[in-house]
Amino acid sequence: MHIESPNGLEQSLRWFYGELGQLDEVEYSLPDGQRICFKSARIELRIRLTENPEIIQTRCRVTLAVTSLDEVENQLIEKLVEYEPMTGLMGSDRRIGTYDPAGNRVEFKQEWPICTL
């Protein structure tokens, strides 16, 4: 997945996607510009840093699975980041919607252990 961000937000993006989103930063470079790349078992996220980013205004640009929504919520409160708690039809379908430092819409969804009978 590719998104864009203005230059100068590298540290904020590293906190948001690395610490908060629980993704690992990996090396990734291209000759056409500066990028930050994050990866987990399920997603590879490349953020292109540019002077004129294209921020797509959609309902949700990125969905990240985290181990604890409560932990994410506490960190957002601590950093004074606005967010929106959301629920689906099932009680376990909870999400937190917010915007990354560049303005891309992001949702955090709690990962639940797989039940086997």
GROMACS elastic network, one bead per residue, 0.5 to 0.9 nm:
[ bonds ]
;  ai    aj funct       b0    kb
    1    43     6  0.75112   500
    1    44     6  0.61402   500
    1    46     6  0.61660   500
    1    47     6  0.85647   500
    1    62     6  0.83329   500
    2    44     6  0.85289   500
    2    45     6  0.59131   500
    2    47     6  0.58926   500
    2    48     6  0.73888   500
    3    45     6  0.76295   500
    3    46     6  0.63921   500
    3    47     6  0.50046   500
    3    48     6  0.63612   500
    3    53     6  0.86724   500
    3    54     6  0.80464   500
    3    55     6  0.75391   500
    3    56     6  0.84882   500
    3    61     6  0.82922   500
    3    62     6  0.89399   500
    3   104     6  0.77814   500
    4    35     6  0.89338   500
    4    46     6  0.82278   500
    4    47     6  0.52317   500
    4    49     6  0.60252   500
    4    50     6  0.71734   500
    4    52     6  0.88371   500
    4    53     6  0.53108   500
    4    54     6  0.61050   500
    4    55     6  0.64380   500
    4    56     6  0.89382   500
    4   102     6  0.76556   500
    4   104     6  0.82675   500
    5     8     6  0.87298   500
    5     9     6  0.73612   500
    5    10     6  0.87863   500
    5    13     6  0.88605   500
    5    47     6  0.66231   500
    5    48     6  0.61283   500
    5    49     6  0.50307   500
    5    50     6  0.63209   500
    5    51     6  0.82529   500
    5    52     6  0.81707   500
    5    53     6  0.54103   500
    5    54     6  0.76955   500
    5    55     6  0.74509   500
    5   101     6  0.81932   500
    5   102     6  0.51199   500
    5   103     6  0.80722   500
    5   104     6  0.84083   500
    6     9     6  0.66211   500
    6    10     6  0.89313   500
    6    48     6  0.82924   500
    6    49     6  0.54559   500
    6    50     6  0.51592   500
    6    51     6  0.55208   500
    6    52     6  0.65398   500
    6    53     6  0.56727   500
    6   102     6  0.66136   500
    7    10     6  0.72260   500
    7    34     6  0.87181   500
    7    48     6  0.88248   500
    7    49     6  0.51014   500
    7    50     6  0.54646   500
    7    51     6  0.60507   500
    7    52     6  0.87912   500
    7    53     6  0.87842   500
    8    11     6  0.79079   500
    8    12     6  0.87656   500
    8    49     6  0.81924   500
    9    12     6  0.53495   500
    9    13     6  0.60395   500
    9    14     6  0.85850   500
    9    49     6  0.84002   500
    9   101     6  0.69872   500
    9   102     6  0.73178   500
   10    13     6  0.51360   500
   10    14     6  0.61118   500
   10    15     6  0.87209   500
   10    36     6  0.76799   500
   10    49     6  0.82511   500
   11    14     6  0.50601   500
   11    15     6  0.63280   500
   11    16     6  0.86284   500
   12    15     6  0.51814   500
   12    16     6  0.60968   500
   12    17     6  0.86344   500
   12   100     6  0.85645   500
   12   101     6  0.63270   500
   12   102     6  0.89819   500
   13    17     6  0.59160   500
   13    18     6  0.76404   500
   13    36     6  0.85351   500
   13    47     6  0.88803   500
   13   100     6  0.72461   500
   13   101     6  0.63288   500
   13   102     6  0.79811   500
   14    17     6  0.55427   500
   14    18     6  0.51041   500
   14    19     6  0.71430   500
   14    20     6  0.88703   500
   14    25     6  0.77997   500
   14    36     6  0.82789   500
   14    38     6  0.88295   500
   15    18     6  0.52799   500
   15    20     6  0.62963   500
   15    21     6  0.82472   500
   16    19     6  0.60162   500
   16    20     6  0.50009   500
   16    21     6  0.61059   500
   16    22     6  0.86626   500
   16   100     6  0.67320   500
   16   101     6  0.75886   500
   17    20     6  0.57223   500
   17    22     6  0.64897   500
   17    23     6  0.59193   500
   17    24     6  0.82714   500
   17    25     6  0.85277   500
   17    38     6  0.73775   500
   17    64     6  0.88686   500
   17   100     6  0.83149   500
   18    21     6  0.55226   500
   18    22     6  0.51671   500
   18    24     6  0.58693   500
   18    25     6  0.65732   500
   18    38     6  0.73552   500
   19    22     6  0.52434   500
   19    23     6  0.71676   500
   19    24     6  0.86331   500
   20    23     6  0.81526   500
   20    66     6  0.84561   500
   20    71     6  0.85297   500
   20    72     6  0.61526   500
   20    75     6  0.73258   500
   20    76     6  0.84187   500
   21    64     6  0.63250   500
   21    65     6  0.76480   500
   21    66     6  0.65599   500
   21    72     6  0.80579   500
   21   108     6  0.75669   500
   22    40     6  0.80905   500
   22    64     6  0.84087   500
   22    65     6  0.83678   500
   22    66     6  0.65992   500
   22    67     6  0.84910   500
   23    38     6  0.57400   500
   23    39     6  0.55284   500
   23    40     6  0.54927   500
   23    43     6  0.86963   500
   23    44     6  0.89070   500
   23    45     6  0.89923   500
   23    64     6  0.87606   500
   24    37     6  0.84390   500
   24    38     6  0.53149   500
   24    39     6  0.52864   500
   24    40     6  0.63445   500
   25    36     6  0.74834   500
   25    37     6  0.57749   500
   25    39     6  0.63444   500
   26    36     6  0.78056   500
   26    37     6  0.55440   500
   26    38     6  0.56143   500
   26    39     6  0.67470   500
   27    36     6  0.76244   500
   27    37     6  0.65859   500
   27    38     6  0.84720   500
   28    34     6  0.89603   500
   28    35     6  0.68189   500
   28    36     6  0.68156   500
   28    37     6  0.59688   500
   28    46     6  0.83013   500
   29    32     6  0.86882   500
   29    33     6  0.77665   500
   29    34     6  0.67052   500
   29    35     6  0.61941   500
   29    36     6  0.80266   500
   29    37     6  0.86444   500
   30    33     6  0.61217   500
   30    34     6  0.70499   500
   30    35     6  0.75285   500
   31    34     6  0.79242   500
   33    48     6  0.72400   500
   33    49     6  0.70651   500
   33    50     6  0.73439   500
   34    47     6  0.86016   500
   34    48     6  0.62121   500
   34    49     6  0.54904   500
   34    50     6  0.74893   500
   35    46     6  0.66708   500
   35    47     6  0.54291   500
   35    49     6  0.56227   500
   35    50     6  0.88259   500
   36    45     6  0.83202   500
   36    46     6  0.59551   500
   36    47     6  0.51707   500
   36    48     6  0.67171   500
   36    49     6  0.76926   500
   37    44     6  0.72343   500
   37    45     6  0.56508   500
   37    47     6  0.61220   500
   37    48     6  0.86649   500
   38    43     6  0.80853   500
   38    44     6  0.58158   500
   38    45     6  0.51167   500
   38    46     6  0.64914   500
   38    47     6  0.83720   500
   39    42     6  0.77090   500
   39    43     6  0.56646   500
   39    45     6  0.61738   500
   39    46     6  0.86808   500
   40    43     6  0.53208   500
   40    44     6  0.65003   500
   40    45     6  0.88467   500
   41    44     6  0.82683   500
   42    65     6  0.87847   500
   43    64     6  0.83707   500
   45    62     6  0.88786   500
   48    53     6  0.80755   500
   49    52     6  0.87443   500
   49    53     6  0.73645   500
   50    53     6  0.55885   500
   53   102     6  0.87688   500
   55   102     6  0.77139   500
   55   103     6  0.67760   500
   55   104     6  0.61434   500
   56    61     6  0.76537   500
   56   103     6  0.87658   500
   56   104     6  0.69237   500
   56   105     6  0.84795   500
   57    60     6  0.81932   500
   57    61     6  0.79938   500
   57   103     6  0.85078   500
   57   104     6  0.71764   500
   57   105     6  0.73018   500
   58    61     6  0.62520   500
   58   104     6  0.83543   500
   58   105     6  0.69312   500
   59   105     6  0.67386   500
   59   106     6  0.86513   500
   60    63     6  0.71154   500
   60    97     6  0.81457   500
   60   104     6  0.80012   500
   60   105     6  0.50195   500
   60   106     6  0.56528   500
   60   107     6  0.66006   500
   61   104     6  0.63208   500
   61   105     6  0.51748   500
   61   106     6  0.57820   500
   61   107     6  0.80722   500
   62   104     6  0.79272   500
   62   105     6  0.66922   500
   62   107     6  0.63258   500
   62   108     6  0.85522   500
   63   105     6  0.88654   500
   63   106     6  0.57821   500
   63   108     6  0.57785   500
   63   109     6  0.69740   500
   64   106     6  0.75772   500
   64   107     6  0.62607   500
   64   109     6  0.60388   500
   64   110     6  0.83649   500
   65    68     6  0.89458   500
   65   107     6  0.86449   500
   65   108     6  0.59143   500
   65   110     6  0.54919   500
   65   111     6  0.55262   500
   66    69     6  0.67716   500
   66    72     6  0.80770   500
   66   108     6  0.65906   500
   66   109     6  0.60814   500
   66   111     6  0.57131   500
   67    71     6  0.83926   500
   67   109     6  0.84944   500
   67   110     6  0.56425   500
   67   111     6  0.55055   500
   67   112     6  0.77076   500
   68    71     6  0.52944   500
   68    72     6  0.65472   500
   68    73     6  0.87477   500
   68   109     6  0.85060   500
   68   110     6  0.58103   500
   68   111     6  0.76420   500
   69    73     6  0.60275   500
   69    74     6  0.85413   500
   69    94     6  0.81675   500
   69    95     6  0.74060   500
   69    96     6  0.73620   500
   69   108     6  0.72019   500
   69   109     6  0.69533   500
   69   110     6  0.56495   500
   69   111     6  0.89488   500
   70    73     6  0.50489   500
   70    74     6  0.61504   500
   70    75     6  0.86747   500
   71    74     6  0.51245   500
   71    75     6  0.62761   500
   71    76     6  0.86643   500
   72    75     6  0.51957   500
   72    76     6  0.61941   500
   72    77     6  0.86480   500
   72    96     6  0.83714   500
   72   108     6  0.79962   500
   73    76     6  0.51095   500
   73    77     6  0.61877   500
   73    78     6  0.85897   500
   73    83     6  0.81466   500
   73    85     6  0.87231   500
   73    96     6  0.76492   500
   74    77     6  0.51225   500
   74    78     6  0.61150   500
   74    79     6  0.86929   500
   75    79     6  0.61743   500
   75    80     6  0.84439   500
   75    81     6  0.85043   500
   76    79     6  0.52083   500
   76    80     6  0.59631   500
   76    82     6  0.71543   500
   76    83     6  0.74464   500
   77    81     6  0.61240   500
   77    82     6  0.76508   500
   77    83     6  0.86313   500
   78    81     6  0.77988   500
   81    98     6  0.79222   500
   81    99     6  0.84892   500
   82    97     6  0.89521   500
   82    98     6  0.65454   500
   82    99     6  0.80641   500
   83    96     6  0.65783   500
   83    97     6  0.55790   500
   83    99     6  0.76945   500
   84    95     6  0.83548   500
   84    96     6  0.55707   500
   84    98     6  0.63654   500
   85    94     6  0.74640   500
   85    95     6  0.60204   500
   85    97     6  0.63753   500
   85    98     6  0.89907   500
   86    93     6  0.83885   500
   86    94     6  0.57338   500
   86    95     6  0.50101   500
   86    96     6  0.57805   500
   86    97     6  0.70947   500
   87    90     6  0.75868   500
   87    91     6  0.71504   500
   87    92     6  0.80787   500
   87    93     6  0.56733   500
   87    95     6  0.61327   500
   87    96     6  0.85694   500
   88    91     6  0.70514   500
   88    92     6  0.79719   500
   88    93     6  0.50426   500
   88    94     6  0.63139   500
   88    95     6  0.82554   500
   89    92     6  0.85625   500
   89    93     6  0.68935   500
   90    93     6  0.52556   500
   90    94     6  0.81421   500
   91    94     6  0.68841   500
   92   110     6  0.83529   500
   92   112     6  0.81547   500
   93   109     6  0.77784   500
   93   110     6  0.80380   500
   94   108     6  0.86717   500
   94   109     6  0.64321   500
   94   110     6  0.70171   500
   95   107     6  0.63907   500
   95   108     6  0.54588   500
   95   110     6  0.69683   500
   96   106     6  0.83429   500
   96   107     6  0.54721   500
   96   108     6  0.51195   500
   96   109     6  0.67684   500
   97   105     6  0.73162   500
   97   106     6  0.58896   500
   97   108     6  0.64968   500
   98   103     6  0.88807   500
   98   104     6  0.84546   500
   98   105     6  0.59874   500
   98   106     6  0.54794   500
   98   107     6  0.63127   500
   98   108     6  0.83654   500
   99   102     6  0.75155   500
   99   103     6  0.51717   500
   99   104     6  0.52948   500
   99   106     6  0.54897   500
   99   107     6  0.82441   500
  100   103     6  0.52940   500
  100   104     6  0.53892   500
  100   105     6  0.65535   500
  100   106     6  0.65262   500
  101   104     6  0.75742   500
  103   106     6  0.89559   500
  112   115     6  0.88509   500
